[in-house]
Amino acid sequence: MNQGEGQEKRDEKIQQFQQNRAQPKRSFAPGFSYYGERDIERRPHGSGELSFCGRLLYRGEFKHGEITGRGHRVYFDGSTFTGSFLCGQRHGYGIWSSANSHKIQEGTFRNDKLHGPSCIEISSQGAKYSGSFYKAKKHGFGIEYIEGATTTVQCWINGRLFQSSGRQCLKMLC
């Protein structure tokens, strides 16, 4: 192959890539459509929007066909999540809100569940919990604020309130 043929092939690949970057809406499953950047294999890659029957489901970053990166997702039940995703699951920092905003969770998510220290959960009754979660369950020390009531420091073990001293709680957690 001479140098001119090699240049033609490179130019052809560059042109093909540029055509694939921002394609108009195309359904890739019945009812679903995607608009945005694509990789060389035509998978969603970069910024884009995913819709189902004209209803926005996700706006944000994709990586080789997967919802991965920062974005905003609207679930079928009306709840929303704004934050980080990994392979379609909530993973990293973000804020989840129920459809009617009666419950809000803010903090670190792992494998689609609230997980880690410094997470906040707020309910419509005015209760607020700030503390650690483990696989979406309160776990470790946390502070609960109840509107019009006292603030209490609590110890949770795998989602259950531990009714004992802080020292005993630490033994259970370690």
C-alpha positions in Angstrom: 0.0 0.0 0.0 1.4 3.4 -1.0 1.4 6.5 1.1 -1.6 8.0 -0.7 -3.9 5.0 0.0 -3.0 5.1 3.7 -3.9 8.7 3.9 -7.2 8.1 2.1 -8.1 5.4 4.6 -7.2 7.6 7.6 -9.3 10.4 6.1 -12.2 8.0 5.5 -12.1 6.8 9.2 -11.9 10.4 10.5 -14.9 11.4 8.3 -16.9 8.3 9.6 -16.1 9.2 13.2 -17.2 12.8 12.7 -20.5 11.6 11.2 -21.1 9.2 14.1 -20.4 11.8 16.9 -23.7 13.6 16.9 -26.4 11.6 15.1 -30.1 12.5 15.3 -32.5 10.4 17.4 -32.5 6.7 16.6 -34.4 4.1 18.5 -32.1 1.2 19.6 -34.9 -0.7 21.4 -38.7 -0.4 21.0 -39.8 2.9 22.4 -36.3 4.1 23.4 -34.4 6.8 21.6 -31.0 8.4 22.0 -29.7 11.7 20.9 -26.1 12.7 21.4 -22.5 11.7 20.8 -21.5 8.2 19.7 -18.3 6.2 19.6 -16.9 4.6 16.4 -19.1 1.6 17.0 -22.2 3.9 17.2 -22.8 3.3 20.9 -23.7 6.3 23.1 -20.5 7.9 24.2 -20.0 11.4 25.5 -22.9 13.7 26.3 -26.4 12.6 25.3 -30.1 12.1 26.2 -32.0 8.9 26.5 -35.8 8.9 26.2 -38.6 6.4 26.3 -41.8 7.2 24.3 -40.8 10.8 24.2 -40.3 11.1 28.0 -36.7 12.0 29.1 -35.2 9.3 31.2 -31.5 10.4 31.4 -29.4 13.4 30.4 -25.7 13.2 30.9 -22.6 11.3 30.2 -22.3 7.9 28.5 -19.2 5.7 28.1 -19.3 3.0 25.3 -23.0 2.5 25.6 -23.3 2.6 29.4 -24.7 5.4 31.6 -21.4 6.3 33.3 -20.4 9.7 34.6 -22.3 12.7 35.8 -26.0 13.0 34.9 -29.6 13.5 35.8 -32.0 10.5 35.7 -35.8 10.4 36.0 -37.2 7.0 37.1 -40.5 5.6 36.0 -42.0 6.2 39.5 -41.2 9.9 39.1 -38.2 10.0 41.5 -35.0 11.6 40.3 -31.3 11.3 40.9 -28.6 13.9 40.0 -25.0 12.8 40.5 -22.6 10.1 39.4 -23.4 6.9 37.7 -21.4 3.7 36.9 -22.8 1.2 34.5 -26.3 2.6 34.9 -26.3 2.5 38.7 -26.0 5.4 41.2 -22.3 5.3 42.2 -20.5 8.3 43.8 -21.9 11.5 45.2 -25.5 12.5 44.4 -28.9 13.6 45.5 -32.0 11.3 45.2 -35.5 12.7 45.6 -38.8 10.8 45.7 -41.5 11.7 43.2 -43.4 13.9 45.6 -40.2 15.1 47.4 -41.3 13.5 50.7 -37.9 11.9 51.0 -34.5 13.2 49.9 -31.2 11.4 50.2 -27.9 13.1 49.7 -24.4 11.6 50.0 -22.3 8.8 48.5 -23.9 5.9 46.7 -22.4 2.6 45.9 -24.0 0.0 43.7 -27.2 2.0 43.6 -27.5 2.3 47.4 -26.8 5.1 49.9 -23.5 4.0 51.4 -20.8 5.7 53.5 -20.3 8.5 56.0 -21.8 12.0 55.9 -25.1 11.0 54.3 -28.3 12.9 54.9 -31.8 11.6 54.7 -34.7 14.1 55.0 -38.4 13.1 55.3 -41.5 15.3 54.7 -42.3 15.1 58.5 -39.3 17.3 59.2 -37.1 14.4 60.4 -33.5 14.6 59.3 -30.7 12.0 59.8 -27.1 12.8 59.2 -24.7 9.9 59.6 -23.3 6.7 58.1 -25.1 4.3 55.8 -24.1 0.8 54.8 -25.9 -0.7 51.8 -28.8 1.8 52.2 -29.3 1.0 55.9 -28.3 3.4 58.8 -25.1 2.0 60.2 -22.8 3.6 62.8 -23.2 6.9 64.6 -25.6 9.5 63.4 -27.6 12.5 64.5 -31.3 12.7 64.2 -33.1 16.0 64.2 -36.9 16.0 64.6 -38.7 19.3 64.0 -39.9 20.7 67.3 -38.2 17.9 69.3 -34.7 17.2 70.6 -31.6 16.3 68.7 -30.3 12.9 69.5 -27.0 11.1 68.8 -27.8 7.5 67.8 -26.0 4.3 67.1 -27.3 2.1 64.3 -26.2 -1.5 63.5 -27.4 -2.7 60.0 -30.5 -0.5 60.0 -31.5 -1.2 63.6 -31.3 1.3 66.4 -28.8 0.1 69.1 -30.0 1.0 72.6 -26.9 1.1 74.6 -23.8 3.2 75.4 -21.5 4.6 72.8 -18.7 2.4 74.0 -20.8 -0.7 73.5 -21.8 0.5 70.1 -18.2 1.0 69.0 -17.5 -2.6 70.1 -20.4 -3.8 67.9 -19.3 -1.8 64.9 -15.6 -3.0 65.0 
